[in-house]
Amino acid sequence: MVKPPDPRSREERLAAKLRENLHRRKAQARAMGALQDIGGQSGEPENDSEIESGTLSNEARES
């Protein structure tokens, strides 16, 4: 079966998809923030730039 064409313009469809994506990312960020608040700091770097920049505490380097 063939889908009927969407009556909205391409720009409207793209704008709607961008809004959906933004809402999804904001929800993910809120969830991650809530998890960090609950779990506290793990002491592990979130990415390699923290290791390279030397922002780790002395406790984390010694282990």
Secondary structure, 3 states (H helix, E strand, C coil): CCCCCCCCCHHHHHHHHHHHHHHHHHHHHHHHHHHHHHHCCCCCCCCHHHHHHCCCCHHHHHC
